């Protein structure tokens, strides 16, 4: 089994947030974890915002980014997914960033697991929902 993980899930690996336990369980499971290369920029931005808004220390932010670099992820270039991501983004009025993760999920036949409630809910009534899972529903033995 493989999962595509987006930045909303990866942030929960690094920072104490709701659903961090479910996200951490992904790291201890036997599943392969896939993502797109833009995940690193998105997490860098999350860390930067936490420096400003949540008084996260620079050292803690840098440590979190180093931890992410060491996480076992199969990283796919967004460049390979741009056409499909653009179709998803335009067709469903979602950001290109979010659509990139979903394009990877569709291409690889692996569900995208997300903690982005707005993104997840926005696709509730679309065929793309079959390619998505909510982090709150994840259990280590989930298929």
ChimeraX attribute file (.defattr): number of C-alpha atoms within 10 A of each C-alpha:
attribute: neighborCount
match mode: 1-to-1
recipient: residues
	/A:1	12
	/A:2	16
	/A:3	21
	/A:4	29
	/A:5	27
	/A:6	25
	/A:7	25
	/A:8	20
	/A:9	24
	/A:10	23
	/A:11	23
	/A:12	18
	/A:13	23
	/A:14	21
	/A:15	16
	/A:16	10
	/A:17	12
	/A:18	11
	/A:19	16
	/A:20	19
	/A:21	16
	/A:22	19
	/A:23	27
	/A:24	16
	/A:25	15
	/A:26	23
	/A:27	17
	/A:28	9
	/A:29	14
	/A:30	12
	/A:31	15
	/A:32	15
	/A:33	20
	/A:34	23
	/A:35	25
	/A:36	25
	/A:37	17
	/A:38	18
	/A:39	21
	/A:40	17
	/A:41	11
	/A:42	17
	/A:43	22
	/A:44	19
	/A:45	12
	/A:46	16
	/A:47	24
	/A:48	17
	/A:49	14
	/A:50	16
	/A:51	16
	/A:52	11
	/A:53	9
	/A:54	10
	/A:55	9
	/A:56	15
	/A:57	14
	/A:58	14
	/A:59	10
	/A:60	14
	/A:61	21
	/A:62	14
	/A:63	13
	/A:64	19
	/A:65	17
	/A:66	12
	/A:67	12
	/A:68	19
	/A:69	11
	/A:70	9
	/A:71	12
	/A:72	11
	/A:73	17
	/A:74	12
	/A:75	15
	/A:76	15
	/A:77	13
	/A:78	19
	/A:79	11
	/A:80	13
	/A:81	18
	/A:82	17
	/A:83	13
	/A:84	18
	/A:85	24
	/A:86	19
	/A:87	14
	/A:88	20
	/A:89	19
	/A:90	13
	/A:91	9
	/A:92	14
	/A:93	13
	/A:94	17
	/A:95	14
	/A:96	18
	/A:97	19
	/A:98	18
	/A:99	23
	/A:100	28
	/A:101	29
	/A:102	31
	/A:103	28
	/A:104	27
	/A:105	23
	/A:106	18
	/A:107	11
	/A:108	13
	/A:109	14
	/A:110	20
	/A:111	24
	/A:112	27
	/A:113	27
	/A:114	24
	/A:115	24
	/A:116	15
	/A:117	11
	/A:118	9
	/A:119	15
	/A:120	18
	/A:121	12
	/A:122	13
	/A:123	17
	/A:124	12
	/A:125	9
	/A:126	10
	/A:127	8
	/A:128	16
	/A:129	16
	/A:130	13
	/A:131	18
	/A:132	21
	/A:133	17
	/A:134	16
	/A:135	23
	/A:136	15
	/A:137	10
	/A:138	17
	/A:139	14
	/A:140	15
	/A:141	10
	/A:142	10
	/A:143	10
